[in-house]
Amino acid sequence: MSFRKKISSRKFIVTAEISPPKGTDVRGMLKDAELIKDVVDAINITDNQRAVMRMSPMAACGILSHKGYETIMHLTCRDRNRIALQSELLGAWALEVHNILVMSGDHPVKGDHEAAKPVYDLDSVQLLGMIDGLNQGFDFSGHSLHGETDFCAGAVTNAELNEAAFAKLEKKIKAGARFIQTQAVFDTEKFTEFMDKIRGSDTFEEIKIIAGVIPLRSEKNADFLNRNIAGIRVPEDMISRMHKAKSPVFEGMEIASELIKELRLLCDGVHIMTIGTHEKTPGILEMAGIR
Amino acid sequence: MIISKQKEFKELLRMVKEPDIFIIGCGKCAAKLHVGGEPEVLEMKNRLSSEGKNITGWAVLSTVCSPGSWKEVLGQNPGIGKADALLVMSCGCGASVLSKLAEIEVYPALDTESLGGICSEELAKEQCRMCGECEIWLYGGICAHSQCAKSLLNGPCGGAVDGRCEVDELPCAWEGIYDRLKKLGKLEYLEFVHEPKDYSKKRGGIEIELQKKNILKKIHCDC
């Protein structure tokens, strides 16, 4: 079943995230995809995440699609103007990449090419609108396309939102996002508040909410996330569990599986970000009773 | 105000190879920011002289970017004729305009950062990006295009931590926009869907308007 069909069904969705290589050797990426292929509904492919230069997500998704994987291509507004974004999207569709996850993208100063010109010609709301146009057979200037796209587009959010950020999230839905992927959730109470707000708004009817999950690797890792990643807050009790654990990696998997069990009752799916250690993903899902 | 800062002196020495230099300062923004007014021009003159350069003269023009008649500038500053390079202590705009007029090499002594101002004793940087379609009223008077590090027009990104921007840890522009709109009773503006900027508007046709009203000629004579 395609990802699009899955998000239209009542099935609990599981996705996971893989980074394209920093270089041309795709063997590692293919190995990662192989590790998770039986337990996920689609594989997200990141777009130069944290502004660190890597292989184009369109090329990576194309390679994976060719091998029969269902991918969700991340597309940021950071590096491409409206011409390049459209061009990339048309190419992606032609390579049988059918799902797009749109985001602003970390600023170049956060990455490994600090001197790069930040583009941000469009923001994520405008990019979603542009995708909607391509789906209808028109480019951003209103010219007809010879062959339109039919992307299933999604957007991202933090679970703790101020009023301006919530208004923006609503605009993303109105612009055509069919699913929302959240930043990693550790505090399910706060996430419940977020879901209450979502479920209380007519805008989000039919919109699938996929919660982010990061299995912690160590106490240091939890600390790093708290200090460096916006929108992530690992609570004290989890940090102390990681501190006391004999096997922090297993403890991290345990915490992730507990979170998934709770999230299953709250939202429509989970997105697992194991950051390079994909062999853990099937185990975590099994511990959570999902696969 | 155009915000500029002085280049490193050793960088200037690497750049300016000519021996005979005329220094031009600017009486507007550069003078206000103490990077290109009379005291800074005189200091530059002394430093360059002590490095063996022959300073054929100096002047602080009232507005380097609109110097009026170049013939008059040359008449009032015979030192320019004896120099083989101009060192311009103004914004990049001023240095570029002088490059159109002068027949010798023009070197910029300043690096230009942004269009801003000074407000309540604070330097307000990046107040405007000169996009050609000012819409600040839709954002409570705060320009999302220039104040947000990602120029996001429809709301904040997810990168701010405790209201601080991921880029420079300054307060997120969207926090300011929200506060202002709330104060003005216009929070509904947050719901507007803003289209991307139309950069073709920067090519706006201002020259035709100015020529029609004979303004360019008037400015030229006034200067």
Interface residues (C-beta under 8 A of the other chain):
Chain A: C77 R78 R82 M103 S104 G105 D106 H107 V109 K110 P118 Y120 D121 L122 D123 S124 V125 Q126 G129 V156 T157 N158 N162 E163 A164 A165 A167 K168 L169 E170 K171 K174 A175 Q183 A230 G231
Chain B: A149 K150 S151 L152 L153 N154 G155 P156 C157 G158 G159 A160 V161 E166 V167 W174 E175 I177 Y178 L187 L190 E191 V193 H194 E195 P196 K197
